[in-house]
Amino acid sequence: MAAISREEVAHLARLSRLAVTEEELDTFAGQLDVILQSVARVGEVAAADIPPTSHSVPLSNVLREDVVVPGLSRDEALSGAPDADQDRFRVPRILDEDVAS
């Protein structure tokens, strides 16, 4: 007996707004039945004493620790600027006056 009928597949297709043919209903019903049986088999194997996992191998954090270090002063930051004005970086205008307003 199939775990999912073609009527259920048609209902799912309508909910998903998918147009399926009569032949596709039979095909999808068989495919979904295989998928549901496979999921059921996995559920049978799972034991209560085995913790769930997200990865098949253990993972370790490869990131470095955050270390606070002093940043550049305003003068140091602006020292490499091609053009500075009033303690700010000066850059060429990229928008016309009428576009920016």
C-alpha positions as CSV (number, residue, x, y, z in Angstrom):
1,M,0.0,0.0,0.0
2,A,1.4,3.4,-1.0
3,A,2.2,5.8,1.8
4,I,1.0,8.7,-0.4
5,S,-1.8,8.6,-2.9
6,R,-2.1,10.4,-6.2
7,E,-4.9,12.5,-4.7
8,E,-2.5,13.6,-2.0
9,V,0.1,14.4,-4.6
10,A,-2.5,16.4,-6.6
11,H,-3.4,18.3,-3.4
12,L,0.2,19.1,-2.7
13,A,0.6,20.3,-6.3
14,R,-2.4,22.6,-6.0
15,L,-1.0,24.0,-2.7
16,S,2.3,24.5,-4.4
17,R,0.6,26.0,-7.5
18,L,2.3,23.4,-9.7
19,A,0.7,22.2,-12.9
20,V,1.1,18.4,-13.1
21,T,-0.2,15.9,-15.6
22,E,-2.0,12.7,-14.8
23,E,1.2,10.8,-15.7
24,E,3.2,13.0,-13.4
25,L,0.8,12.3,-10.5
26,D,1.5,8.6,-10.8
27,T,5.3,9.2,-11.1
28,F,5.5,11.6,-8.2
29,A,3.3,9.4,-6.0
30,G,5.7,6.5,-6.5
31,Q,8.8,8.7,-5.9
32,L,7.4,10.3,-2.8
33,D,6.4,6.9,-1.5
34,V,10.1,5.7,-1.8
35,I,11.2,8.9,-0.1
36,L,8.8,8.5,2.8
37,Q,9.7,4.8,3.2
38,S,13.4,5.8,3.4
39,V,12.7,8.4,6.0
40,A,10.7,5.9,8.0
41,R,13.6,3.4,7.9
42,V,16.0,6.1,9.2
43,G,13.5,6.7,12.1
44,E,13.5,3.0,12.9
45,V,17.3,2.9,13.2
46,A,17.7,6.0,15.4
47,A,18.2,5.0,19.0
48,A,17.4,7.1,22.1
49,D,21.0,6.7,23.4
50,I,22.6,8.3,20.3
51,P,22.7,12.1,20.5
52,P,21.7,14.0,17.3
53,T,24.6,15.4,15.3
54,S,24.8,18.2,12.7
55,H,28.1,16.9,11.1
56,S,29.5,13.5,10.5
57,V,33.0,14.5,11.8
58,P,33.7,16.7,14.9
59,L,34.3,20.3,14.2
60,S,36.6,22.7,16.0
61,N,36.7,26.5,16.0
62,V,39.4,27.6,13.7
63,L,38.9,31.3,14.4
64,R,41.3,33.4,16.4
65,E,40.4,35.1,19.6
66,D,39.4,38.7,19.4
67,V,42.1,41.0,20.6
68,V,41.6,44.7,21.2
69,V,44.4,46.7,19.7
70,P,44.7,50.5,19.4
71,G,43.5,52.0,16.1
72,L,45.0,54.7,14.0
73,S,44.7,58.3,15.1
74,R,43.0,60.8,12.8
75,D,46.3,62.2,11.6
76,E,47.7,58.7,11.0
77,A,44.6,57.7,9.0
78,L,44.6,60.9,6.9
79,S,48.4,60.8,6.3
80,G,47.9,58.3,3.4
81,A,45.0,60.1,1.8
82,P,45.6,61.7,-1.6
83,D,43.4,64.7,-0.6
84,A,42.1,65.7,2.9
85,D,40.0,68.6,3.9
86,Q,38.8,69.6,7.4
87,D,40.0,66.3,9.0
88,R,38.1,64.3,6.4
89,F,38.9,62.3,3.3
90,R,38.2,64.4,0.2
91,V,36.8,62.4,-2.8
92,P,35.6,63.4,-6.2
93,R,31.9,64.0,-6.7
94,I,30.2,61.1,-8.4
95,L,26.6,62.5,-8.6
96,D,25.3,65.7,-10.2
97,E,23.8,68.3,-8.0
98,D,20.2,67.7,-9.3
99,V,20.5,64.0,-8.8
100,A,21.6,64.2,-5.1
101,S,18.7,66.5,-4.0
